[in-house]
Amino acid sequence: MKRLDQRGVAAFEFTLIAVPLFTLMFVIFDLGRYAITVQSLHALANAEARAVMVNCYTPHKISNQSPSGCTTDYLSATDKQNAAPFLYAGGLTPTVAVATTAGGSPLTITATQPGFRMLVPVWGTALDAPSATSAIPF
């Protein structure tokens, strides 16, 4: 009997496995990067909430103004970078907004990363520009 030529079989099998393998690796990397960004945004929003509590909710300031008047960003750029250094990688700059809300909580702190883009195009724009909020409960 004649033997069949087996050259190139390993390369063909590798191409069958490589596409799903590398796709899965990029998806895991991309979702991990997104999770770290959201966690860092939570840390930044919480740091801003602590700064608002220290600078705005002192007994002297509460007697002179309503708590809803404390809508100033109290963290400096250095403090923000120390609170969430991962957010500043690649030249991106997160934004922090302190706003009053109508309802249960007088102040809501929102941290967003406007320049963030997912690497894998499967997600579309659904996961671009992540944000996190922290509310001061009184």
C-alpha distance (Angstrom), angle and dihedral (degrees) to the residues before:
residue distance angle dihedral
M1 . . .
K2 3.72 . .
R3 3.86 118.8 .
L4 3.79 117.7 -129.3
D5 3.78 118.4 -123.8
Q6 3.85 109.1 -104.4
R7 3.80 98.1 -173.4
G8 3.81 114.1 127.7
V9 3.81 95.9 19.1
A10 3.82 92.8 112.2
A11 3.81 91.6 50.3
F12 3.80 91.0 50.0
E13 3.82 92.0 49.0
F14 3.80 90.2 48.9
T15 3.81 91.6 54.0
L16 3.81 90.1 51.2
I17 3.81 90.9 53.4
A18 3.83 99.7 33.7
V19 3.80 98.0 65.1
P20 3.83 96.6 56.1
L21 3.82 91.3 37.3
F22 3.80 95.2 54.4
T23 3.80 92.1 40.6
L24 3.80 90.2 53.9
M25 3.81 91.2 46.6
F26 3.82 92.2 52.3
V27 3.81 91.9 46.3
I28 3.82 91.3 51.6
F29 3.80 91.1 47.2
D30 3.81 92.4 47.7
L31 3.81 95.2 48.0
G32 3.80 90.1 46.3
R33 3.80 90.5 52.5
Y34 3.82 89.5 49.0
A35 3.82 92.0 49.6
I36 3.81 92.1 49.9
T37 3.81 90.2 48.9
V38 3.81 93.0 51.0
Q39 3.82 91.1 46.6
S40 3.81 90.2 50.1
L41 3.81 90.0 49.2
H42 3.81 89.0 53.2
A43 3.82 89.2 51.5
L44 3.81 90.9 49.8
A45 3.82 93.3 47.9
N46 3.81 90.5 48.6
A47 3.83 91.5 49.0
E48 3.80 89.7 51.7
A49 3.82 90.4 48.1
R50 3.82 89.5 52.8
A51 3.82 90.2 49.3
V52 3.81 91.2 50.2
M53 3.80 90.6 49.3
V54 3.82 92.4 50.4
N55 3.81 96.1 43.5
C56 3.78 102.3 35.0
Y57 3.79 110.2 27.0
T58 3.78 99.8 60.5
P59 3.81 116.6 127.6
H60 3.81 92.3 -112.3
K61 3.81 94.6 52.1
I62 3.80 94.2 43.0
S63 3.80 90.6 55.8
N64 3.82 91.1 50.5
Q65 3.83 100.4 43.4
S66 3.74 141.1 14.5
P67 3.82 117.1 -98.1
S68 3.79 89.8 -119.0
G69 3.82 88.6 66.8
C70 3.81 90.8 68.5
T71 3.78 98.9 90.7
T72 3.80 97.2 132.2
D73 3.80 124.6 120.7
Y74 3.82 101.1 -120.0
L75 3.82 99.8 -177.7
S76 3.79 119.8 92.6
A77 3.80 120.7 -135.6
T78 3.82 90.2 -103.5
D79 3.81 91.7 51.1
K80 3.80 90.5 50.2
Q81 3.79 91.5 50.2
N82 3.81 91.0 48.4
A83 3.82 91.5 49.1
A84 3.82 94.7 51.1
P85 3.82 112.8 10.7
F86 3.82 94.4 167.0
L87 3.81 90.8 66.9
Y88 3.80 92.0 64.1
A89 3.82 95.4 56.7
G90 3.77 114.8 118.5
G91 3.79 95.1 19.7
L92 3.81 95.5 -69.2
T93 3.79 121.1 142.5
P94 3.81 122.6 -157.5
T95 3.79 121.4 -141.1
V96 3.80 126.4 -136.7
A97 3.79 124.3 -159.3
V98 3.80 127.2 -173.4
A99 3.79 112.5 -160.1
T100 3.76 140.3 164.4
T101 3.76 118.3 -117.4
A102 3.75 130.9 -153.1
G103 3.77 106.3 -121.0
G104 3.76 137.3 26.0
S105 3.79 102.7 -5.3
P106 3.81 123.7 49.5
L107 3.82 95.6 -154.6
T108 3.80 132.7 33.6
I109 3.79 122.1 -174.1
T110 3.81 115.3 -155.7
A111 3.80 123.9 -169.5
T112 3.81 118.4 -168.6
Q113 3.79 136.3 178.7
P114 3.83 103.4 -147.9
G115 3.82 98.7 179.6
F116 3.81 96.3 51.9
R117 3.80 115.5 121.4
M118 3.78 129.4 179.3
L119 3.81 115.3 -120.3
V120 3.79 98.1 -144.4
P121 3.82 110.1 69.3
V122 3.82 91.6 -148.9
W123 3.81 90.6 88.3
G124 3.79 94.8 55.4
T125 3.80 110.2 -161.9
A126 3.81 96.0 -41.9
L127 3.81 94.2 103.8
D128 3.81 98.6 34.8
A129 3.82 119.1 113.5
P130 3.83 99.6 21.1
S131 3.79 119.8 -160.3
A132 3.80 139.9 -171.5
T133 3.79 131.8 -160.9
S134 3.77 135.2 -153.7
A135 3.80 122.9 -169.7
I136 3.77 129.0 -154.0
P137 3.80 102.3 -135.8
F138 3.80 98.8 -147.1
